């Protein structure tokens, strides 16, 4: 089944909910970047969170970027999502190997270490909105929960998970975001808090939930919810040789002249999908003339 996301309301419109299954897009990212298991888990979690947050934006051209910079061996992650379910991303270091954490799980927090998370929203304004927090755990879901509370003042619960097969391919991936809407009554807040406290870990929920709807049902229990929208999601990079050529045209004639004089052409790699584009000397001369 292809990855997709649902938007929903729960408790009579008092809770806003998002849930996503993202096995295929996480596996696509793993193949593009040749990531180790712990980096696959870290990148998959952030891709899942970003694609849900991207769907919260309104404009067709709105873009959300999340950057993590950490002191751990992974150094950082960057992902970008739009409002239509497209997401892409890359790790700073793809091949980190670490022993399991104290819970016997992939040590994403140890890979990222302490640092900062920046959330950048480009909504066509003169300047993009930038929210930045210190990493609380490096486990990504906890940090996004803290981001919503501190930067957007929205009480939220975020769960993100990636399960790996023994051959290091992705078995399951996905997550959820639950948010309390203004004027939610104390009874509903208490009920949701209890559900989250009693909830199994996200990886256990992903094992038994093969759709976003069943994932929400497992999380919310007897709290009724209604799906309001369904959206396919995918790892999608819009790079092309033509777009790279346009970027090369902006670097200045002097730099282009040096590339041409070298005589060997150049190779440019897209950070987001690792695709390589070769430009021979004659192609560089054409870009220089234009």
C-alpha positions in Angstrom: 0.0 0.0 0.0 1.4 3.4 -0.9 2.1 6.0 1.8 -0.6 8.4 2.7 -1.7 10.8 5.4 -5.0 11.6 7.0 -6.2 14.8 8.7 -8.9 14.4 11.3 -10.8 16.0 14.1 -11.6 14.3 17.4 -13.7 14.8 20.5 -16.3 16.8 18.6 -13.7 19.2 17.0 -11.7 19.8 20.1 -8.6 17.9 18.9 -6.8 18.3 15.6 -5.1 15.1 14.4 -2.7 14.0 11.7 -1.4 10.5 11.0 0.8 9.1 8.3 2.3 5.9 7.1 5.7 6.6 5.5 7.4 3.2 4.9 8.0 3.8 1.1 9.2 7.4 1.4 11.6 6.4 4.2 12.9 3.5 2.2 13.3 5.7 -0.8 15.4 8.1 1.3 17.5 5.2 2.6 18.2 4.1 -0.9 19.1 7.6 -2.1 21.5 8.3 0.8 22.7 4.7 1.6 22.0 5.4 5.3 22.9 3.2 8.2 20.0 2.0 10.4 20.2 4.7 13.0 20.4 7.4 10.3 17.5 5.8 8.4 15.5 6.0 11.6 16.4 9.6 12.3 15.8 10.8 8.8 12.6 8.8 8.5 11.2 10.3 11.7 12.0 13.8 10.5 10.5 13.2 7.1 7.3 11.9 8.6 7.0 14.8 11.0 7.8 17.4 8.3 5.2 16.0 5.8 2.5 16.3 8.4 3.6 19.8 9.3 3.7 20.7 5.6 0.1 19.8 5.3 -0.7 22.4 8.0 0.3 25.1 5.6 -2.3 26.7 3.3 -0.6 28.0 0.2 0.3 25.9 -2.8 3.8 27.4 -2.9 4.4 27.3 0.9 7.5 25.4 2.0 8.5 24.1 5.3 12.1 23.3 6.2 13.4 21.6 9.4 17.1 21.7 10.1 18.7 19.9 13.0 22.3 20.6 14.0 23.7 18.4 16.7 26.9 17.6 18.6 26.6 13.9 17.9 28.3 11.9 15.1 25.3 12.4 12.8 25.9 16.2 12.9 22.5 17.0 11.5 19.5 16.5 9.2 17.7 18.8 6.7 14.2 18.1 5.3 11.8 20.2 3.2 8.1 19.6 2.7 5.3 21.4 0.8 1.6 21.5 1.4 0.8 18.7 -1.1 2.5 15.8 0.6 5.9 16.0 -1.1 8.9 15.8 1.2 12.7 15.4 0.7 15.7 15.4 3.0 19.3 14.4 3.6 21.6 13.6 6.5 24.9 15.4 7.1 26.5 12.0 7.8 24.9 9.0 6.3 26.9 6.1 7.8 26.8 6.5 11.6 26.9 3.2 13.5 26.0 3.2 17.2 25.0 0.5 19.7 21.3 0.3 20.8 20.2 2.7 23.5 19.2 1.6 27.0 15.8 0.5 25.7 17.4 -1.7 23.1 16.3 0.6 20.2 18.1 2.6 17.6 19.9 5.4 19.4 18.7 8.4 17.4 19.2 10.8 20.4 22.8 9.6 20.8 23.4 10.1 17.1 22.2 13.7 17.1 23.4 14.7 20.5 22.7 18.2 21.9 22.0 21.0 19.5 19.3 23.1 17.9 16.2 22.5 15.7 15.1 25.2 13.3 11.7 25.3 11.7 11.6 27.6 8.7 8.3 28.4 7.0 8.4 30.2 3.6 4.9 31.4 2.9 5.6 34.0 0.3 6.1 36.8 2.8 9.1 39.2 2.7 10.9 37.2 5.3 10.3 33.5 6.2 9.1 32.6 9.7 11.9 30.9 11.7 11.4 29.2 15.0 14.3 27.7 16.8 14.6 25.5 19.9 17.3 23.6 21.8 17.1 19.8 21.3 15.5 18.3 24.4 16.2 14.6 23.7 17.3 14.3 20.0 14.6 11.7 19.6 12.8 14.2 17.2 9.2 13.5 18.2 9.9 15.0 21.7 11.7 17.9 20.2 8.8 18.7 17.8 6.3 18.4 20.7 8.4 21.0 22.5 8.7 23.2 19.4 4.9 23.4 19.1 4.5 24.3 22.7 7.2 26.9 22.9 7.2 28.5 19.4 3.6 28.1 18.3 1.9 27.9 21.7 -0.1 24.8 20.6 -0.3 22.0 23.2 0.6 18.9 21.1 1.7 15.3 21.2 4.0 14.0 18.5 4.9 10.4 17.9 7.3 9.2 15.1 8.8 5.8 14.5 10.8 3.7 12.0 11.2 -0.1 12.3 13.9 -1.8 10.3 14.2 -5.3 8.9 17.2 -7.5 9.6 18.6 -6.7 6.1 18.4 -2.9 7.1 15.5 -2.1 4.8 12.5 -0.3 6.2 9.7 -2.5 7.6 7.4 0.2 9.0 7.5 4.0 9.4 4.9 6.6 10.3 3.7 8.8 13.0 1.0 11.2 14.4 0.5 14.7 15.6 -2.3 15.5 18.0 -3.1 19.1 18.9 -5.6 20.7 21.4 -7.6 23.4 19.8 -8.4 26.6 21.8 -11.1 26.4 24.6 -10.8 22.6 24.8 -12.5 21.6 28.1 -10.5 20.1 31.0 -12.3 16.8 30.7 -11.2 16.3 27.1 -7.7 17.4 28.0 -7.5 14.9 30.9 -8.9 12.1 28.8 -6.4 12.7 26.0 -3.5 13.0 28.5 -4.5 9.6 30.0 -4.7 8.0 26.6 -1.2 9.2 25.7 0.1 8.1 29.1 -1.3 4.6 28.7 -0.4 4.3 25.0 2.1 1.7 23.8 5.3 3.0 22.2 5.0 4.3 18.7 6.9 1.3 17.2 4.5 -1.1 18.8 1.6 0.8 17.4 3.1 0.9 13.9 3.6 -2.9 14.1 -0.2 -3.4 14.5 -1.4 -0.4 12.4 -1.0 -0.6 8.6 -3.0 2.6 7.9 -3.1 6.1 9.4 -6.8 5.5 10.3 -6.0 2.4 12.4 -3.0 4.2 14.0 -5.3 7.0 15.1 -7.9 4.5 16.4 -5.2 2.8 18.5 -4.1 6.1 19.9 -7.5 7.7 20.6 -9.3 4.6 21.8 -12.8 5.6 22.8 -12.3 9.2 21.8 -14.3 9.5 18.6 -12.7 11.0 15.5 -13.6 11.9 11.9 -11.2 11.9 9.0 -11.6 15.1 7.1 -9.0 14.6 4.4 -6.7 12.0 2.9 -3.5 12.8 1.0 -0.8 10.7 -0.7 2.7 11.4 0.5 6.0 10.7 -1.2 9.7 11.4 -1.2 10.0 13.8 -4.1 12.9 15.9 -5.3 12.3 18.4 -8.1 16.0 18.6 -9.2 16.9 18.4 -12.9 19.8 19.2 -15.1 18.0 22.3 -16.3 17.5 23.6 -12.8 21.1 22.9 -11.9 22.2 24.8 -15.0 20.1 27.8 -14.0 21.9 27.7 -10.6 25.3 27.5 -12.2 24.4 30.6 -14.2 24.1 32.6 -11.0 27.6 31.9 -9.6 29.4 34.5 -11.6 31.4 34.7 -14.9 34.8 34.5 -13.2 34.0 31.2 -11.5 32.5 29.8 -14.7 35.6 30.9 -16.6 37.8 28.9 -14.1 35.7 25.8 -14.6 35.9 26.1 -18.4 39.7 26.7 -18.3 40.1 23.6 -16.3 38.9 21.6 -19.3 37.5 18.6 -17.5 33.9 19.7 -16.9 32.3 19.4 -13.5 29.9 17.1 -11.7 27.2 18.6 -9.4 25.4 16.5 -6.9 21.9 17.2 -5.4 22.1 17.1 -1.6 18.4 16.0 -1.3 18.5 12.9 -3.6 22.2 12.3 -4.3 21.6 12.5 -8.1 24.7 13.5 -10.0 24.7 15.8 -13.0 27.7 16.1 -15.3 28.4 19.3 -17.3 31.0 19.1 -20.0 33.1 22.0 -21.0 30.9 22.9 -24.0 27.9 22.9 -21.8 29.6 25.3 -19.3 30.5 27.6 -22.3 26.9 27.7 -23.3 25.8 28.6 -19.7 28.5 31.3 -19.7 27.2 32.8 -22.9 23.6 32.9 -21.6 
